Amino acid sequence: MQKEFPEAEVFETKKVKLKNPIIFAGFVGAGLVGPVAINHIIEKLKMEQIGVMRSKYLPPSTVFMRGRLRHPFRFYANQDGTICAIICEITLKMEGLYCLVSSILDWAAEKGSKEIVILDGVASTEHDDKAYCAAEEDLVRTMADKDISVIPQGFITGIPGGILNECLVREIQGLTLLVKANKAAPDSAAAATLIEALNRFYEMDIDTTELKENKERINSEFGELSQKYVEHRAETSGMYM
């Protein structure tokens, strides 16, 4: 008898020892800045895939990138096991979102993670080279010292909003870094601004030169996904200020 497809589970494809990792996550949103930034972080930190999200609520889609087939909802870790990354390259519907959120945070708790950082974009006509944050009060003050502005008010929807809500009632700190991003096309410059904010706040040194110089290649690789986001914008993640 065939096993029923799971509500949601993080299916580990490689067993690695994680050391209370900080988790960076990017989902489909304005300018695709989350997936573009996370993909760049994965490449620069030479992270390896350790798992995928399996869920009956994921659309039956897969992703081709440079001719290579890959799962659209993946989990990565660096060699030291101190940093994890979650990247989702498909638009998600509201149905089943809480199952996906719970599965992610259950997995994070199991790995001893104390912090999850969501990278996302706010749909705008132009990027202003600034990074913004939404977090609990103490963290917001620390962010301001690193030239990361607080967003006074607004709504964060979709899976980013669900994760941040759940973090408020669990023993894990949730925050989001946001940038104003192109609402109709992949915005690699905005993704670079996000990573530069991470560099300042977490004392990392991730080079963003390629993001700024390879705009055409990134547009080509993420263009179709960006179009799907535009078509399904009302159902996908986003920040409304």
Backbone as CSV, one residue per row, in Angstrom:
resi,resn,N_x,N_y,N_z,CA_x,CA_y,CA_z,C_x,C_y,C_z
1,MET,0.854,-1.189,0.000,0.000,0.000,0.000,0.894,1.245,0.000
2,GLN,0.599,2.183,-0.890,1.430,3.370,-1.013,1.239,4.296,0.183
3,LYS,2.360,4.792,0.710,2.314,5.690,1.848,1.743,7.038,1.428
4,GLU,0.857,7.576,2.278,0.243,8.869,1.957,1.292,9.977,1.994
5,PHE,1.164,10.940,1.084,2.124,12.037,1.035,1.985,12.864,2.310
6,PRO,3.079,13.309,2.905,3.013,13.976,4.216,2.369,15.356,4.155
7,GLU,1.784,15.764,5.295,1.289,17.142,5.424,2.457,18.094,5.165
8,ALA,3.529,17.890,5.896,4.769,18.653,5.683,5.864,18.016,6.527
9,GLU,7.008,17.790,5.919,8.146,17.265,6.666,9.445,17.696,5.988
10,VAL,10.451,17.996,6.819,11.781,18.262,6.288,12.457,16.906,6.117
11,PHE,12.640,16.512,4.872,13.233,15.211,4.551,14.734,15.410,4.370
12,GLU,15.517,14.868,5.292,16.963,15.078,5.251,17.622,14.128,4.255
13,THR,18.317,14.712,3.298,18.997,13.924,2.267,20.445,13.641,2.652
14,LYS,20.946,14.362,3.648,22.309,14.143,4.120,22.352,14.416,5.616
15,LYS,22.931,13.510,6.367,23.034,13.686,7.807,24.309,14.459,8.141
16,VAL,24.135,15.628,8.732,25.280,16.429,9.147,25.048,16.895,10.581
17,LYS,26.138,17.148,11.286,26.033,17.621,12.666,25.926,19.142,12.650
18,LEU,24.802,19.644,13.094,24.588,21.086,13.134,24.812,21.602,14.554
19,LYS,25.391,22.799,14.655,25.774,23.366,15.941,24.963,24.620,16.215
20,ASN,23.724,24.424,16.660,22.832,25.548,16.961,22.898,26.619,15.871
21,PRO,22.586,26.237,14.637,22.837,27.149,13.510,21.894,28.342,13.466
22,ILE,22.405,29.459,12.965,21.538,30.553,12.555,20.984,30.159,11.186
23,ILE,19.716,30.467,10.943,19.071,30.060,9.695,18.692,31.294,8.886
24,PHE,19.144,31.339,7.642,18.735,32.381,6.701,17.742,31.767,5.722
25,ALA,16.643,32.457,5.451,15.601,31.896,4.590,15.129,32.910,3.569
26,GLY,14.855,32.414,2.353,14.350,33.274,1.295,13.225,32.605,0.532
27,PHE,12.093,33.296,0.414,10.926,32.784,-0.290,10.568,33.739,-1.438
28,VAL,9.702,33.285,-2.314,9.343,34.093,-3.480,8.589,35.346,-3.037
29,GLY,9.123,36.495,-3.443,8.514,37.781,-3.120,8.984,38.814,-4.130
30,ALA,8.770,40.065,-3.826,9.109,41.145,-4.753,10.581,41.097,-5.156
31,GLY,10.827,41.188,-6.454,12.194,41.180,-6.959,12.919,39.872,-6.770
32,LEU,12.220,38.871,-6.235,12.828,37.573,-5.901,14.097,37.745,-5.066
33,VAL,14.146,38.804,-4.268,15.382,39.095,-3.544,15.726,37.997,-2.529
34,GLY,14.701,37.342,-1.958,14.982,36.264,-1.013,15.731,35.112,-1.668
35,PRO,15.135,34.471,-2.701,15.836,33.379,-3.376,17.164,33.794,-4.017
36,VAL,17.214,34.983,-4.621,18.458,35.428,-5.265,19.561,35.602,-4.222
37,ALA,19.233,36.244,-3.090,20.227,36.456,-2.029,20.658,35.133,-1.400
38,ILE,19.690,34.263,-1.104,20.029,32.980,-0.481,20.862,32.122,-1.427
39,ASN,20.507,32.107,-2.695,21.280,31.349,-3.672,22.736,31.836,-3.706
40,HIS,22.923,33.139,-3.616,24.275,33.712,-3.626,25.037,33.325,-2.355
41,ILE,24.354,33.372,-1.210,24.974,32.976,0.062,25.415,31.512,0.006
42,ILE,24.533,30.655,-0.529,24.850,29.224,-0.653,26.121,29.016,-1.478
43,GLU,26.200,29.734,-2.596,27.377,29.599,-3.469,28.643,30.112,-2.799
44,LYS,28.574,31.294,-2.198,29.767,31.919,-1.631,30.279,31.197,-0.388
45,LEU,29.377,30.628,0.392,29.795,29.904,1.601,30.016,28.411,1.326
46,LYS,29.879,28.038,0.036,30.074,26.629,-0.365,29.243,25.680,0.511
47,MET,27.977,26.053,0.673,27.065,25.241,1.480,26.606,24.029,0.675
48,GLU,26.271,22.953,1.371,25.794,21.755,0.680,24.362,21.444,1.092
49,GLN,23.634,20.872,0.146,22.233,20.558,0.401,22.125,19.427,1.405
50,ILE,21.254,19.625,2.405,21.087,18.600,3.432,19.648,18.093,3.518
51,GLY,18.721,18.754,2.813,17.345,18.293,2.913,16.408,19.041,1.976
52,VAL,15.160,18.555,1.918,14.109,19.191,1.122,12.809,19.170,1.921
53,MET,11.918,20.059,1.566,10.582,20.045,2.163,9.682,19.135,1.343
54,ARG,9.073,18.166,2.001,8.075,17.316,1.339,6.713,17.665,1.923
55,SER,5.762,17.979,1.052,4.433,18.335,1.535,3.413,18.207,0.422
56,LYS,2.245,17.722,0.783,1.162,17.633,-0.203,0.619,19.013,-0.558
57,TYR,1.049,20.043,0.194,0.598,21.398,-0.096,1.525,22.140,-1.053
58,LEU,2.643,21.553,-1.405,3.510,22.178,-2.404,2.939,21.904,-3.785
59,PRO,2.943,22.891,-4.678,2.469,22.634,-6.046,3.370,21.612,-6.719
60,PRO,2.806,20.779,-7.595,3.604,19.737,-8.256,4.511,20.336,-9.325
61,SER,5.497,21.092,-8.870,6.423,21.770,-9.780,7.845,21.422,-9.389
62,THR,8.721,21.429,-10.356,10.136,21.290,-10.080,10.871,22.403,-10.811
63,VAL,12.151,22.542,-10.530,12.914,23.668,-11.040,14.081,23.173,-11.884
64,PHE,14.267,23.792,-13.043,15.465,23.563,-13.851,16.312,24.825,-13.781
65,MET,17.581,24.679,-13.469,18.497,25.807,-13.478,19.760,25.384,-14.205
66,ARG,20.079,26.083,-15.299,21.208,25.730,-16.165,21.099,24.265,-16.611
67,GLY,19.866,23.842,-16.882,19.621,22.495,-17.376,19.594,21.422,-16.315
68,ARG,19.828,21.797,-15.061,19.901,20.813,-13.985,18.606,20.808,-13.179
69,LEU,18.094,19.615,-12.935,16.856,19.445,-12.180,17.133,19.561,-10.683
70,ARG,16.298,20.334,-9.987,16.477,20.401,-8.538,15.145,20.647,-7.835
71,HIS,15.071,20.185,-6.608,13.872,20.358,-5.797,13.660,21.845,-5.526
72,PRO,12.406,22.320,-5.556,12.181,23.769,-5.417,12.237,24.315,-3.988
73,PHE,12.309,23.441,-2.977,12.252,23.883,-1.577,13.349,23.129,-0.823
74,ARG,14.524,23.795,-0.661,15.718,23.072,-0.220,16.327,23.658,1.057
75,PHE,17.064,22.803,1.753,17.750,23.175,2.990,19.247,22.923,2.815
76,TYR,20.064,23.858,3.292,21.518,23.774,3.137,22.209,24.029,4.474
77,ALA,23.473,23.609,4.563,24.304,23.906,5.734,25.729,24.177,5.283
78,ASN,26.433,25.029,6.053,27.852,25.227,5.770,28.659,24.080,6.381
79,GLN,29.931,24.018,6.079,30.754,22.885,6.517,30.894,22.819,8.030
80,ASP,30.841,23.971,8.691,30.987,23.981,10.151,29.686,23.642,10.880
81,GLY,28.576,23.641,10.150,27.285,23.356,10.777,26.750,24.505,11.614
82,THR,27.273,25.718,11.376,26.858,26.879,12.168,25.850,27.764,11.444
83,ILE,25.715,27.564,10.123,24.790,28.357,9.321,23.966,27.430,8.444
84,CYS,22.659,27.634,8.427,21.778,26.901,7.509,21.073,27.912,6.605
85,ALA,20.634,27.434,5.463,19.894,28.280,4.534,18.689,27.509,4.021
86,ILE,17.575,28.207,3.898,16.356,27.637,3.324,16.006,28.471,2.104
87,ILE,15.809,27.811,0.973,15.448,28.527,-0.251,14.240,27.847,-0.882
88,CYS,13.251,28.664,-1.237,12.055,28.148,-1.905,11.882,28.914,-3.208
89,GLU,11.800,28.189,-4.308,11.761,28.809,-5.638,10.433,28.584,-6.355
90,ILE,9.371,28.416,-5.579,8.027,28.326,-6.149,7.091,29.186,-5.315
91,THR,6.022,29.660,-5.959,5.017,30.414,-5.210,4.175,29.445,-4.398
92,LEU,3.842,29.847,-3.186,3.076,29.000,-2.272,1.690,29.571,-2.069
93,LYS,0.706,28.689,-2.007,-0.661,29.118,-1.735,-0.902,29.129,-0.234
94,MET,-1.986,29.763,0.182,-2.284,29.875,1.610,-2.619,28.516,2.223
95,GLU,-3.235,27.646,1.435,-3.621,26.339,1.970,-2.390,25.562,2.436
96,GLY,-2.435,25.096,3.667,-1.342,24.286,4.194,-0.152,25.073,4.686
97,LEU,-0.241,26.405,4.656,0.906,27.227,5.028,1.330,26.988,6.478
98,TYR,0.356,26.801,7.367,0.702,26.581,8.775,1.431,25.252,8.962
99,CYS,1.104,24.269,8.153,1.819,22.985,8.221,3.280,23.165,7.825
100,LEU,3.510,23.953,6.762,4.878,24.217,6.312,5.652,24.994,7.380
101,VAL,5.010,26.008,7.947,5.652,26.823,8.982,6.034,25.964,10.184
102,SER,5.091,25.155,10.664,5.369,24.311,11.831,6.500,23.328,11.560
103,SER,6.502,22.774,10.358,7.543,21.816,10.003,8.923,22.477,10.015
104,ILE,9.011,23.684,9.465,10.295,24.410,9.447,10.767,24.697,10.869
105,LEU,9.861,25.193,11.708,10.274,25.574,13.058,10.497,24.364,13.961
106,ASP,9.784,23.276,13.739,10.071,22.039,14.484,11.478,21.550,14.148
107,TRP,11.822,21.602,12.863,13.156,21.188,12.422,14.223,22.099,13.022
108,ALA,13.970,23.419,12.996,14.923,24.381,13.559,15.153,24.115,15.045
109,ALA,14.065,23.835,15.772,14.185,23.554,17.207,14.978,22.271,17.450
110,GLU,14.716,21.282,16.629,15.433,19.999,16.749,16.941,20.189,16.558
111,LYS,17.314,21.142,15.716,18.733,21.396,15.438,19.352,22.403,16.409
112,GLY,18.549,22.893,17.359,19.072,23.800,18.370,19.227,25.229,17.901
113,SER,18.564,25.579,16.810,18.679,26.936,16.283,17.958,27.925,17.194
114,LYS,18.569,29.094,17.362,17.975,30.131,18.206,17.559,31.362,17.411
115,GLU,17.835,31.356,16.097,17.546,32.557,15.313,17.280,32.202,13.855
116,ILE,16.213,32.767,13.316,15.901,32.598,11.898,15.711,33.985,11.284
117,VAL,16.382,34.214,10.165,16.378,35.513,9.504,15.766,35.355,8.114
118,ILE,14.677,36.052,7.852,14.014,35.966,6.550,14.420,37.169,5.708
119,LEU,14.877,36.899,4.504,15.250,37.950,3.560,14.113,38.121,2.565
120,ASP,13.612,39.341,2.418,12.426,39.539,1.590,12.436,40.930,0.963
121,GLY,11.567,41.127,-0.007,11.475,42.397,-0.705,10.112,43.036,-0.553
122,VAL,10.095,44.347,-0.633,8.866,45.131,-0.646,8.703,45.667,-2.067
123,ALA,7.578,45.376,-2.709,7.371,45.809,-4.090,7.441,47.330,-4.193
124,SER,8.288,47.800,-5.106,8.501,49.236,-5.262,8.878,49.534,-6.707
125,THR,8.831,50.796,-7.054,9.232,51.176,-8.420,10.740,51.251,-8.554
126,GLU,11.434,51.504,-7.432,12.893,51.555,-7.501,13.518,51.187,-6.171
127,HIS,14.747,50.685,-6.246,15.503,50.297,-5.066,16.257,51.521,-4.536
128,ASP,16.267,51.705,-3.196,16.884,52.909,-2.625,18.208,52.630,-1.909
129,ASP,18.767,51.428,-2.112,20.056,51.048,-1.509,20.023,50.999,0.016
130,LYS,18.841,50.843,0.586,18.721,50.770,2.047,18.137,49.428,2.471
131,ALA,18.566,48.968,3.634,17.996,47.753,4.225,17.133,48.144,5.418
132,TYR,16.025,47.442,5.575,15.085,47.706,6.665,14.902,46.426,7.473
133,CYS,14.401,46.562,8.690,14.195,45.366,9.514,12.879,45.443,10.270
134,ALA,12.396,44.264,10.612,11.270,44.128,11.538,11.654,42.995,12.483
135,ALA,11.662,43.306,13.772,12.103,42.324,14.763,11.574,42.748,16.125
136,GLU,11.908,41.968,17.155,11.530,42.352,18.504,12.356,43.569,18.935
137,GLU,11.844,44.295,19.915,12.342,45.636,20.224,13.852,45.718,20.465
138,ASP,14.399,44.831,21.280,15.826,44.895,21.605,16.687,44.776,20.351
139,LEU,16.280,43.875,19.467,17.062,43.623,18.258,16.984,44.803,17.292
140,VAL,15.833,45.452,17.238,15.662,46.604,16.353,16.666,47.703,16.693
141,ARG,16.882,47.929,17.999,17.845,48.961,18.419,19.258,48.600,17.963
142,THR,19.614,47.323,18.094,20.946,46.881,17.663,21.107,47.024,16.158
143,MET,20.041,46.713,15.420,20.074,46.835,13.964,20.317,48.287,13.546
144,ALA,19.679,49.221,14.237,19.821,50.637,13.896,21.282,51.074,13.974
145,ASP,22.030,50.496,14.914,23.455,50.824,15.047,24.263,50.364,13.839
146,LYS,23.715,49.430,13.065,24.409,48.902,11.882,23.813,49.463,10.591
147,ASP,23.158,50.603,10.703,22.581,51.293,9.547,21.493,50.463,8.863
148,ILE,20.685,49.778,9.679,19.531,49.032,9.181,18.291,49.677,9.809
149,SER,17.457,50.288,8.989,16.344,51.089,9.486,15.167,50.223,9.923
150,VAL,14.431,50.697,10.899,13.226,50.003,11.343,12.057,50.422,10.464
151,ILE,11.180,49.476,10.172,9.943,49.787,9.463,8.887,50.118,10.516
152,PRO,8.323,51.326,10.487,7.417,51.737,11.565,6.157,50.892,11.672
153,GLN,5.570,50.505,10.527,4.361,49.688,10.582,4.122,49.036,9.227
154,GLY,3.279,47.998,9.237,2.971,47.302,7.994,2.540,45.879,8.271
155,PHE,2.350,45.107,7.204,1.939,43.715,7.307,2.904,42.839,6.524
156,ILE,3.338,41.767,7.127,4.156,40.776,6.429,3.276,39.552,6.251
157,THR,3.078,39.136,5.023,2.119,38.072,4.741,2.815,36.815,4.238
158,GLY,2.001,35.776,3.984,2.528,34.535,3.430,3.391,33.784,4.424
159,ILE,4.270,32.936,3.906,5.090,32.097,4.787,6.051,32.919,5.642
160,PRO,6.623,34.052,5.157,7.453,34.853,6.063,6.670,35.330,7.292
161,GLY,5.436,35.822,7.061,4.606,36.270,8.174,4.270,35.130,9.124
162,GLY,3.986,33.952,8.556,3.670,32.788,9.384,4.843,32.373,10.260
163,ILE,6.041,32.371,9.690,7.240,32.002,10.465,7.489,33.012,11.583
164,LEU,7.402,34.301,11.255,7.665,35.330,12.264,6.625,35.271,13.387
165,ASN,5.372,35.018,13.046,4.328,34.871,14.065,4.642,33.723,15.008
166,GLU,5.016,32.593,14.427,5.273,31.395,15.226,6.512,31.572,16.098
167,CYS,7.498,32.328,15.592,8.694,32.596,16.396,8.346,33.336,17.684
168,LEU,7.308,34.176,17.630,6.913,34.958,18.804,6.443,34.074,19.954
169,VAL,5.977,32.872,19.662,5.475,31.987,20.720,6.385,30.776,20.931
170,ARG,7.526,30.772,20.278,8.493,29.691,20.472,9.812,30.268,20.981
171,GLU,10.717,29.395,21.367,12.013,29.851,21.883,13.005,30.009,20.732
172,ILE,12.627,30.796,19.760,13.515,31.092,18.643,13.247,32.533,18.219
173,GLN,14.316,33.263,17.966,14.191,34.667,17.596,13.960,34.783,16.097
174,GLY,12.914,35.485,15.720,12.626,35.672,14.306,12.762,37.131,13.919
175,LEU,13.377,37.370,12.788,13.463,38.730,12.279,13.470,38.691,10.762
176,THR,13.143,39.812,10.156,13.192,39.893,8.705,13.978,41.124,8.289
177,LEU,14.801,40.942,7.274,15.497,42.047,6.630,14.817,42.278,5.288
178,LEU,14.490,43.531,5.011,13.709,43.866,3.828,14.394,44.944,3.004
179,VAL,14.123,44.915,1.704,14.582,45.980,0.811,13.456,46.327,-0.148
180,LYS,13.451,47.569,-0.598,12.537,47.933,-1.676,13.086,47.312,-2.957
181,ALA,12.218,46.618,-3.695,12.690,45.865,-4.854,11.741,46.013,-6.033
182,ASN,12.280,45.784,-7.215,11.497,45.831,-8.451,10.319,44.865,-8.350
183,LYS,9.120,45.370,-8.624,7.939,44.511,-8.461,7.687,43.614,-9.661
184,ALA,8.452,43.798,-10.749,8.155,43.055,-11.974,9.304,42.203,-12.496
185,ALA,10.501,42.302,-11.893,11.658,41.565,-12.422,12.623,41.251,-11.290
186,PRO,13.466,40.225,-11.464,14.470,39.915,-10.444,15.356,41.129,-10.180
187,ASP,15.599,41.419,-8.901,16.337,42.626,-8.529,17.618,42.219,-7.789
188,SER,18.679,41.985,-8.546,19.930,41.511,-7.948,20.609,42.600,-7.117
189,ALA,20.424,43.866,-7.490,21.005,44.962,-6.700,20.375,45.007,-5.308
190,ALA,19.057,44.798,-5.234,18.375,44.769,-3.941,18.837,43.571,-3.116
191,ALA,19.039,42.421,-3.782,19.549,41.235,-3.079,20.934,41.515,-2.510
192,ALA,21.765,42.243,-3.261,23.104,42.609,-2.786,23.016,43.488,-1.545
193,THR,22.070,44.416,-1.534,21.883,45.291,-0.364,21.531,44.479,0.880
194,LEU,20.699,43.444,0.707,20.355,42.567,1.829,21.587,41.869,2.378
195,ILE,22.402,41.315,1.487,23.590,40.585,1.933,24.584,41.522,2.612
196,GLU,24.713,42.744,2.099,25.612,43.712,2.729,25.129,44.067,4.138
197,ALA,23.807,44.088,4.344,23.264,44.307,5.693,23.601,43.126,6.596
198,LEU,23.491,41.910,6.063,23.894,40.717,6.825,25.368,40.797,7.199
199,ASN,26.188,41.222,6.244,27.623,41.351,6.506,27.888,42.289,7.684
200,ARG,27.179,43.414,7.721,27.379,44.388,8.801,26.901,43.837,10.139
201,PHE,25.718,43.233,10.123,25.109,42.835,11.402,25.738,41.562,11.974
202,TYR,26.053,40.611,11.097,26.577,39.329,11.582,28.086,39.182,11.368
203,GLU,28.732,40.290,10.999,30.185,40.308,10.804,30.622,39.195,9.850
204,MET,29.913,39.127,8.720,30.240,38.180,7.661,30.972,38.932,6.555
205,ASP,31.471,38.200,5.593,32.232,38.835,4.510,31.872,38.170,3.180
206,ILE,30.621,38.309,2.793,30.146,37.691,1.548,30.229,38.726,0.430
207,ASP,31.038,38.446,-0.571,31.246,39.369,-1.694,29.973,39.448,-2.541
208,THR,29.541,40.673,-2.855,28.305,40.856,-3.627,28.574,41.364,-5.043
209,THR,29.846,41.393,-5.439,30.206,41.937,-6.756,29.435,41.265,-7.886
210,GLU,29.352,39.929,-7.848,28.690,39.189,-8.931,27.216,39.548,-9.042
211,LEU,26.574,39.785,-7.910,25.158,40.162,-7.948,24.967,41.483,-8.668
212,LYS,25.894,42.386,-8.477,25.779,43.706,-9.091,26.168,43.695,-10.564
213,GLU,27.103,42.811,-10.923,27.630,42.817,-12.288,26.924,41.837,-13.230
214,ASN,26.266,40.819,-12.681,25.667,39.773,-13.523,24.152,39.866,-13.567
215,LYS,23.663,41.086,-13.689,22.210,41.310,-13.664,21.500,40.550,-14.778
216,GLU,22.087,40.527,-15.983,21.437,39.861,-17.120,21.338,38.356,-16.910
217,ARG,22.400,37.748,-16.380,22.363,36.295,-16.126,21.308,35.963,-15.072
218,ILE,21.250,36.751,-14.014,20.273,36.508,-12.944,18.860,36.716,-13.465
219,ASN,18.682,37.747,-14.319,17.370,37.960,-14.938,16.951,36.754,-15.755
220,SER,17.911,36.176,-16.476,17.634,35.017,-17.310,17.256,33.804,-16.467
221,GLU,18.000,33.569,-15.382,17.781,32.382,-14.555,16.492,32.466,-13.746
222,PHE,16.169,33.660,-13.261,15.017,33.810,-12.371,13.830,34.509,-13.026
223,GLY,13.950,34.836,-14.329,12.910,35.599,-14.992,11.549,34.925,-14.998
224,GLU,11.529,33.625,-15.317,10.250,32.916,-15.386,9.580,32.849,-14.021
225,LEU,10.386,32.597,-12.977,9.840,32.560,-11.623,9.291,33.925,-11.226
226,SER,9.991,34.981,-11.629,9.522,36.335,-11.325,8.164,36.593,-11.961
227,GLN,7.984,36.125,-13.191,6.711,36.308,-13.871,5.593,35.565,-13.149
228,LYS,5.898,34.368,-12.660,4.889,33.607,-11.905,4.526,34.344,-10.612
229,TYR,5.523,34.969,-9.998,5.246,35.737,-8.783,4.290,36.892,-9.082
230,VAL,4.555,37.596,-10.166,3.701,38.728,-10.540,2.268,38.244,-10.748
231,GLU,2.131,37.084,-11.411,0.796,36.541,-11.704,0.054,36.111,-10.436
232,HIS,0.798,35.647,-9.437,0.165,35.128,-8.225,0.438,36.017,-7.012
233,ARG,0.706,37.268,-7.259,1.187,38.145,-6.192,0.255,38.192,-4.982
234,ALA,-1.030,38.148,-5.224,-1.978,38.226,-4.106,-1.869,37.027,-3.169
235,GLU,-1.309,35.912,-3.667,-1.247,34.702,-2.848,0.143,34.441,-2.292
236,THR,1.139,35.225,-2.678,2.503,34.942,-2.275,2.928,35.824,-1.126
237,SER,4.152,35.597,-0.666,4.651,36.375,0.451,4.879,37.819,0.035
238,GLY,4.866,38.716,1.021,5.116,40.113,0.704,5.020,40.988,1.921
239,MET,5.443,42.192,1.769,5.372,43.171,2.849,4.540,44.336,2.345
240,TYR,3.516,44.700,3.100,2.665,45.814,2.689,2.840,46.932,3.709
241,MET,3.411,48.051,3.262,3.745,49.143,4.194,2.634,50.204,4.193
